[in-house]
Structures are given as C-alpha cells and as structure tokens.
Amino acid sequence: MKKPKIALFVHHPECSIQCANGVKTALGPRYEVEFFTGRKIKEQYFKKFDIIAFPGGIGDSDSWHKLLGPTSDVIKNQVSKNKKYLGICMGAYWAGPHYFDILDGVNTKQFIKRNGADVKRSYATTAYVNWMGSVEGMFFYDGCSFIGQKHKFETIATYINGDPAAIIQNNIGVIGPHPESEPSWYNKPYLEPYWHNFTHHKLLLNFVDKLMKQ
C-alpha cells in the first residue's frame, strides 16, 4: 500500500532542518516525506502530495513576508482545493490572518504573552499541555495559541491556561509546541527529565492521521 506523501518546507533557521528531521522521523512509519524549498513553490509541484507542511525553527514569524509572501497564493490555492496543511510552531503562526490567512475565525497569538501562561519568555523549554486527556511536558520555543471561535475547530490539545495548543479545522492542522522533538533537543540539565522517549512522535503521527481523514 502506497504511503500518503508530505511536502515539508525547509528554510533554516526559520523552518529548521532539525524540526524537519523530527517531523520526518515521527511520520516516516506511515508517510513519505519530501523536503522542498521556496524555489519549488509552484502549483505543478504539489500535485503529487497529500499534505503541505511547514515546521518550526528559530526566527521572527514575520520572516514569512520575505520567504513566502511572493508565492503565498500558491499555498493558499492548494489549501482551497482541499490539500492538507500541517503547521508546527512557526508553520502554525503562518496559518494565521497576517500570513497565509487560511484559518477561519482563528488568530495565532504568542502563548508567552497570554494570561496564565506557564512560560513567560522565548527560549528552549517545555510547556505543559493536555493532549487528548494526557498531560505532557512538551518541547516549546515561543509557539502560539489558537484564539477564536472554538466551535469552528476541533481542539486536540490545550495549554495549562486553557488556550488551544493543537487544533484541526477542516483540512488544516496546526500545533504550537513541538511533538516532533528528538533526543538531541534535550541537551540541557533542565530539559533532560522531559525527554519523552518518542511518545510525542506517536501523538504527532496520530494527529496527522486524523488530519488525513478530514
């Protein structure tokens, strides 16, 4: 049986190779993942793919205007034709109204600036999320909350303050923290106890399976 295909954007550091590799490792058991750069963003390129994915990285979310602004209509058109969109951290921000503007009635807001956030500044850490009833300390680097009309999307995970941390809306799946994190990311003493032994990869895999069924 052929695996569904994912086109995964890489532009280090905004959409970093580390995050892309983590996504590929997590989804590899059931999906064929191919990296692409901005030069490949053309309607014809995406015809063979089921999902277009944008991972996280380091940088300002406004990098979108330089990297993807001129070709954004291609991505928006693909999503309008029911191509799946997967965004993690930076890629989740980019689904919001100031960027691709593909979410309906949902804005992407910095979690660290939200009332009740358990992380108050931008650095590599963990944030507690309730993922389908299981509380997880998940790798986090200034990810977003999804603020808007909750009846318009399915909430898969919430932060400690109740903000949605992972949602699916029609053919769009977006996640604020990093379930794709790998062992090398936990290289600080304060992070080591939170290594999840790949259990978060299974959460991401199940999330994408659910997205594929939309």
N, C-alpha and C positions, 0 to 999 in steps of 0.2 A: 504494500500500500504506500502510495507516494505521500511524503510529508508536505504539509502546507508550507508555503515559502514566506519568509520575512525579509524585507529590505530594511537594513539597520544603518542609520546615518552615523558617520564618524567624522568629526572635525575637532581634533584635540586642541585645547583642553575643554572647550565648551561642551562638546559631546565626546567624552574621552574614550581612548582605547581601552582603559581599564573597565569602564562601565559597559562598553560594548562587548568586551570579552566576557564579563559577568553575565550579561543577557544571553549571549550565545551559549555559554556553558549551561545556564539554567534551562533554556528552552530546547537545547540540542536533542534531547531524547525524543521529542515529538515534532520538531520543526526544523526546516532547512533555513539557515540564516546566512544572508549575504550582506557584506558591508558595502555602503555606497557613499560617495562624496557629493558635494554640490554640483560638480561637473556632470553628474549623471541624472540630474533632476529634469527629466523630460517625460511627457505623457507616455511615450512608447516604452520607456524603460520599466515602468511599474506594472505593465500589463501582466507579467508572469508572476506577480506577487499577490499574496492574500492580505498581508499586513505591512504597513509602513511604520517604522519605529524610530523614535528619537530618544536616546538615552540621556543620562545626566553627565555632569562634569563640573568644572570649575570656571566661573566667569559670571558676568552680568547677563541676566536674561535679555537685556537689550541688544546683545550680540546678534540676535535674530535678524535685526534690520540689515546688518551687513552681510550675514551669511546666507540668509534665506529670503529676505524681503523681495528681491527681484524675481524670484522663482516661486513665490508663495502660492500663486494662483494654480500652479500645477498640483501641489499637495491638496489644496482646498477642493479642486475639481475631482481629484481621485477619491477623497473622502465623501464628497457629494454623490459619487457613483457607488457608494457603499463599500469602498475599500476600507479595511480596518485601520485605525490609528492607535498606536501604543506610545505613550509618553511617560517617561520616568524622570522625576526631578526637573531638570532643565526642559526636557521634552514635554513635561506636563505643563509647566509655565507657558510654553509656546502654543498650547492648545487654546489659551485664553484670549480674551477680546482684544488685547493690544498686539496680538501676533497673528497666528493663523485664523483666529476667531471662528473656531469650529464647534465650540461648546455652546449649547442653547441655555441661556439664562443662568450661566455659571461663570464666576470670575476666579482667577487663580491668585491667591494672596499669600504673602510671606507668612509662614506659620510662626516664625520667631517674633513677629510683631502683633500676634493675636493675643487677646486676653486669655489667661490661663495656660499659655504655652509653657512646656517644661524645658524648652531650650530657648535661650534669650539672645544668643549671638551666633554668627556664622562661623562654624568650624566643624571638623570631623568628629561626630559624636554619635549617640544613639537617642532616639525618641521612642517613647512608649506608645504603641498603637494596639488597638483592639481589632484584630484581623479575624473576622468571622467567628467571634466569640473567644479567641485565644489572644491573651495579652503578650505582646512581643516587644523586646527592646531591639528596634530595627535601626540599622545604619542610616544616618541622617546628615545631610550637609545643606542646610538652608533650603529645604524643599517647601512646597506650597500646600496650602489648604484649598479646598474647593467650596467656595461660598456662593450660595444662590438658592434656587428653588429646588428643594430636596425631592419633591415629588417627580421631578423631571429626570432623575438618575437613580441608579442603584448604588447604595453605599456598601463597599466591600470592607473598608477599614476606617476607623476613626482615631484621631489623636486623643491624648489624655483630656483635652478640654472639650471634646465632643465634635470638633471640626472634622469633616470628611477628609481622610488621608488617601483613599483609593476609591475611585468610582468608575462605573461603566454607564455611559449614556449612548444608547443605540450602538453604533459601530465604533465608538471612541472609548478607550480605556486609559486612564491616567492615574499615576501613583506619585505621591510626594516624596516618601522616603525611598530607600534602596534595598529591596528584597534580593537584588542580583549580587549583593556584596560577596566578596571572596576572601579567603583566609588572609591574604597579604594586606587587606584593608585594616585588619585588627592588630596593627603593629605597635600600638601604644599600650602601656600598662593599664590605663583606664578603659581601653577598648577590649582587651583580651578576654575578660569574662563574658563578653556579649557575643562571641563567635557562635553562630547558630548551627554549625556542623551541617550546612547545606539545607536545613529545613526551610529557610526562607526562599530558596530556589524552588522548592516544591510549591510554595504559596504563589510565586510568580507564574509558574507553569500552569497551575490551576486557574489563575486569573486570566491568562491568555487563552486557555481552553474555553473558558466561559465567554470571553470576548468573541472568539471564533464562531460561537453558536448564535450570536446576535444577528 
